[in-house]
Amino acid sequence: MTPPVLGTDTDADTDAAVAAAAARLRTALETGVPCAPIRELVGATDIRLAYAVQQQLNRARLDAGARIVGRKAGLTSKAVQEQLGVDQPDLGVLFADMAYDAGSAVPVGDLLQPKVEGEIAFVLKEDLAEGDLDPDQVAAAIEYAVAAIEICDSRIADWDISFADTVADNASSGAYVLGTDRRTLAEFTPRDVEMRMTVTGQDDSTGTGAGCLGDPLLAVQWLARQARDLGEPLRAGQVILSGALGPMRPAAPGADVHVTITGLGEVSVHFADQEDR
């Protein structure tokens, strides 16, 4: 992914700041030690620079052989925005090595500070690269939907993030789990679903489709337009995580997570500690 602006109308100091922020996050990922916020390098609200950091990190992963399989919309739920102190959605990239099978065990040691969300995942049958990208076009491009668990993670210590921190950190992506019950849009209405997520030892997280930007399909539309603006449109075959339907919950070692979404069924995952592996 190539930053759309960086290196053309920016100066050397800005380029250096973006490179330093990317290096800080990359070191945190490689060492497993969370880092200080990167907003001190690129600012807390500079969206352009934050996405430039994300794109630099993602390009390094691609150069190392990673493969993009989809995108995620983040911060689409008011409940999650309030939890993290931000006020607008963002987007990130899904890589093939982020996917876990339903019912599997996720090695919690492979993550830094995992939190989980229940949401709807869509799989595309058509590109969303041309045209107005209106709701009808977006709906027509969707092949099917499944219940999903997104495992968010932050390379920033203590989840002390501004909007720029989470954007730069690939929208606080960690991993994801897809359910196996596939439904077309003719079989359910995304904005009308009800979600319940149980996590061992914690209060349930609940929400509805309407809690995701008013409608998960509107979240996909927002994502399609933003991705195209950044030069990497959504493509057929990609997995699209549309955003949380309720509050995040921490995922501690040994925790079992179970998500039920009306019309889409269930999906579960276990967070394995060293004794489980």
C-alpha positions as CSV (number, residue, x, y, z in Angstrom):
1,M,0.0,0.0,0.0
2,T,1.5,3.3,-1.0
3,P,0.9,6.5,1.0
4,P,-1.0,8.8,-1.2
5,V,0.7,12.0,-0.1
6,L,3.9,11.2,1.8
7,G,7.1,12.1,-0.1
8,T,5.4,14.7,-2.4
9,D,4.3,17.8,-0.5
10,T,5.8,16.9,2.9
11,D,9.2,17.8,4.3
12,A,12.1,15.7,5.5
13,D,11.1,16.2,9.2
14,T,7.6,14.9,8.6
15,D,9.0,11.9,6.7
16,A,11.3,11.2,9.6
17,A,8.5,11.4,12.1
18,V,6.4,8.9,10.2
19,A,9.4,6.6,9.9
20,A,10.1,6.9,13.6
21,A,6.5,6.2,14.5
22,A,6.5,3.1,12.3
23,A,9.8,1.9,13.8
24,R,8.4,2.3,17.3
25,L,5.3,0.2,16.5
26,R,7.3,-2.4,14.6
27,T,9.7,-2.9,17.6
28,A,6.7,-3.3,19.9
29,L,5.3,-6.0,17.6
30,E,8.6,-7.8,17.2
31,T,9.6,-7.7,20.9
32,G,6.2,-8.2,22.4
33,V,6.7,-5.1,24.6
34,P,4.1,-2.3,24.2
35,C,5.5,1.1,23.4
36,A,4.8,4.7,24.2
37,P,2.1,6.4,22.1
38,I,3.2,7.6,18.7
39,R,1.1,10.8,18.9
40,E,4.1,12.6,20.3
41,L,5.8,12.0,16.9
42,V,2.9,12.6,14.4
43,G,0.3,14.4,16.5
44,A,-2.9,13.1,18.1
45,T,-5.3,14.0,15.3
46,D,-3.4,14.2,12.0
47,I,-5.2,11.5,10.1
48,R,-3.0,11.8,7.0
49,L,0.2,11.1,8.9
50,A,-1.4,8.4,10.9
51,Y,-2.5,6.5,7.8
52,A,1.0,7.1,6.4
53,V,2.4,5.3,9.4
54,Q,-0.1,2.4,9.0
55,Q,0.7,2.1,5.3
56,Q,4.5,2.0,5.9
57,L,4.0,-0.8,8.5
58,N,1.7,-2.7,6.2
59,R,4.1,-2.3,3.2
60,A,6.9,-3.8,5.4
61,R,4.7,-6.8,6.2
62,L,3.9,-7.3,2.5
63,D,7.5,-7.1,1.6
64,A,8.1,-9.9,4.2
65,G,5.6,-12.1,2.5
66,A,2.3,-11.4,4.3
67,R,-0.9,-11.5,2.3
68,I,-3.9,-9.2,2.6
69,V,-7.2,-11.0,2.8
70,G,-9.5,-8.2,3.8
71,R,-10.2,-4.9,5.7
72,K,-11.7,-3.9,9.0
73,A,-13.7,-0.9,10.0
74,G,-12.9,0.1,13.6
75,L,-14.5,2.4,16.1
76,T,-17.9,2.1,14.5
77,S,-19.7,1.6,17.8
78,K,-20.4,4.5,20.2
79,A,-19.8,2.2,23.1
80,V,-16.3,1.4,21.8
81,Q,-15.6,5.1,21.0
82,E,-16.5,6.0,24.5
83,Q,-14.3,3.2,25.9
84,L,-11.3,4.5,24.0
85,G,-12.0,8.3,24.0
86,V,-12.3,8.7,20.2
87,D,-15.1,10.0,18.1
88,Q,-14.8,8.7,14.5
89,P,-14.3,5.4,12.7
90,D,-11.0,4.1,11.2
91,L,-9.9,1.3,9.0
92,G,-7.2,-1.3,9.0
93,V,-5.9,-4.3,7.0
94,L,-6.5,-8.0,7.6
95,F,-3.7,-10.3,6.9
96,A,-4.0,-14.1,6.2
97,D,-2.1,-14.9,9.4
98,M,-4.6,-13.1,11.6
99,A,-7.4,-15.6,10.9
100,Y,-8.3,-18.4,13.4
101,D,-10.8,-21.1,13.0
102,A,-14.0,-21.1,14.9
103,G,-13.7,-23.0,18.2
104,S,-9.9,-22.9,18.0
105,A,-7.4,-21.9,20.7
106,V,-5.6,-18.6,20.2
107,P,-2.2,-18.5,21.9
108,V,-2.6,-15.4,24.1
109,G,1.2,-15.1,24.3
110,D,1.2,-14.2,20.6
111,L,-0.8,-11.0,21.4
112,L,0.1,-8.0,23.6
113,Q,-3.1,-6.7,25.1
114,P,-6.0,-8.5,23.5
115,K,-9.6,-7.3,23.7
116,V,-12.6,-8.9,21.9
117,E,-15.6,-7.6,20.0
118,G,-18.7,-9.3,18.5
119,E,-19.5,-8.2,15.0
120,I,-20.7,-9.1,11.5
121,A,-18.2,-10.1,8.9
122,F,-19.1,-9.8,5.2
123,V,-17.4,-11.5,2.2
124,L,-17.4,-9.7,-1.1
125,K,-18.3,-11.2,-4.5
126,E,-17.5,-8.0,-6.4
127,D,-15.0,-5.2,-6.2
128,L,-16.0,-1.9,-4.6
129,A,-13.7,0.3,-6.7
130,E,-15.9,2.2,-9.1
131,G,-19.1,4.3,-9.1
132,D,-20.8,6.1,-6.3
133,L,-20.5,3.2,-3.8
134,D,-24.0,3.9,-2.7
135,P,-25.8,1.5,-0.3
136,D,-27.4,-0.5,-3.1
137,Q,-24.0,-1.1,-4.8
138,V,-22.5,-2.1,-1.5
139,A,-25.2,-4.6,-0.8
140,A,-25.1,-6.1,-4.2
141,A,-21.3,-6.7,-3.8
142,I,-21.7,-8.8,-0.7
143,E,-21.8,-12.6,-1.2
144,Y,-22.6,-13.6,2.4
145,A,-22.2,-12.7,6.1
146,V,-21.1,-14.6,9.2
147,A,-20.9,-13.9,12.9
148,A,-17.4,-12.9,13.9
149,I,-15.1,-12.2,16.8
150,E,-12.6,-9.6,16.3
151,I,-9.5,-9.8,18.6
152,C,-8.3,-6.2,18.9
153,D,-4.8,-5.6,20.1
154,S,-2.7,-2.5,20.8
155,R,1.0,-2.1,20.5
156,I,0.6,1.1,22.6
157,A,1.1,0.5,26.4
158,D,-2.1,0.3,28.5
159,W,-4.2,1.1,25.4
160,D,-3.3,4.8,26.0
161,I,-4.4,5.8,22.5
162,S,-5.5,8.8,20.6
163,F,-7.2,8.6,17.2
164,A,-3.8,8.8,15.5
165,D,-2.3,6.1,17.7
166,T,-5.0,3.5,16.8
167,V,-5.0,4.4,13.1
168,A,-1.2,4.1,12.8
169,D,-1.3,0.8,14.7
170,N,-3.4,-0.8,11.9
171,A,-6.6,0.2,13.6
172,S,-5.6,-1.8,16.7
173,S,-5.9,-5.1,14.8
174,G,-4.9,-8.4,16.3
175,A,-6.7,-11.4,14.9
176,Y,-10.2,-12.5,14.0
177,V,-12.5,-15.6,14.0
178,L,-15.3,-16.2,11.5
179,G,-18.4,-18.3,12.2
180,T,-19.4,-21.1,9.8
181,D,-23.1,-20.3,9.3
182,R,-23.3,-18.2,6.1
183,R,-26.2,-16.0,5.3
184,T,-27.0,-13.8,2.4
185,L,-28.6,-10.4,2.7
186,A,-31.8,-11.9,1.5
187,E,-31.9,-14.0,4.7
188,F,-31.3,-11.4,7.4
189,T,-31.2,-7.7,7.9
190,P,-27.9,-6.5,9.4
191,R,-29.2,-3.4,11.3
192,D,-31.9,-5.5,13.0
193,V,-29.6,-8.2,14.6
194,E,-29.0,-8.5,18.3
195,M,-25.6,-9.5,19.6
196,R,-24.5,-11.1,22.9
197,M,-20.9,-11.8,23.7
198,T,-19.9,-13.7,26.8
199,V,-16.3,-13.7,28.1
200,T,-15.2,-15.8,31.1
201,G,-15.6,-13.9,34.3
202,Q,-16.9,-10.7,32.8
203,D,-20.1,-8.9,32.2
204,D,-21.8,-9.7,28.9
205,S,-21.4,-7.4,26.0
206,T,-24.6,-6.7,24.2
207,G,-25.7,-4.6,21.2
208,T,-27.6,-4.4,18.0
209,G,-26.8,-3.9,14.3
210,A,-28.0,-0.3,14.6
211,G,-25.2,0.3,17.1
212,C,-22.7,0.0,14.2
213,L,-22.9,3.4,12.4
214,G,-26.6,2.9,12.4
215,D,-26.3,-0.1,10.1
216,P,-23.3,-2.5,9.4
217,L,-23.9,-1.9,5.7
218,L,-23.3,1.8,6.2
219,A,-20.0,0.8,7.9
220,V,-19.1,-1.2,4.8
221,Q,-20.0,1.7,2.6
222,W,-17.8,4.1,4.7
223,L,-15.0,1.6,4.6
224,A,-15.3,1.1,0.8
225,R,-15.1,4.9,0.2
226,Q,-12.2,5.4,2.6
227,A,-10.2,2.5,1.2
228,R,-10.7,3.8,-2.3
229,D,-9.6,7.3,-1.2
230,L,-6.4,5.7,0.2
231,G,-5.7,4.0,-3.1
232,E,-6.6,0.4,-2.1
233,P,-10.2,-0.3,-3.0
234,L,-12.1,-3.3,-1.5
235,R,-11.8,-6.4,-3.8
236,A,-13.9,-9.5,-4.5
237,G,-13.1,-12.3,-2.1
238,Q,-12.1,-10.1,0.7
239,V,-13.3,-10.4,4.3
240,I,-14.8,-7.2,5.7
241,L,-15.1,-6.8,9.5
242,S,-17.8,-4.2,9.8
243,G,-17.2,-3.1,13.4
244,A,-18.3,-3.9,16.9
245,L,-22.0,-4.2,17.9
246,G,-21.2,-3.7,21.6
247,P,-18.5,-2.9,24.1
248,M,-15.0,-4.5,24.0
249,R,-14.0,-6.9,26.7
250,P,-10.4,-7.9,27.7
251,A,-9.3,-11.4,26.8
252,A,-7.3,-13.0,29.6
253,P,-5.4,-16.3,29.4
254,G,-7.8,-19.2,29.7
255,A,-10.9,-17.1,28.7
256,D,-13.6,-18.6,26.6
257,V,-15.4,-16.1,24.3
258,H,-18.8,-16.9,22.8
259,V,-20.7,-14.6,20.4
260,T,-24.3,-15.1,19.3
261,I,-25.9,-12.9,16.6
262,T,-29.5,-13.3,15.7
263,G,-29.9,-14.5,12.2
264,L,-26.2,-15.5,11.9
265,G,-25.7,-18.0,14.6
266,E,-22.7,-18.4,16.9
267,V,-18.9,-18.3,17.0
268,S,-16.5,-19.1,19.8
269,V,-12.8,-19.0,20.6
270,H,-10.6,-20.0,23.5
271,F,-7.6,-17.9,24.7
272,A,-4.9,-20.5,25.5
273,D,-2.3,-19.9,28.1
274,Q,1.0,-21.8,28.2
275,E,-0.6,-24.7,30.1
276,D,-3.3,-25.1,27.4
277,R,-0.8,-25.3,24.6
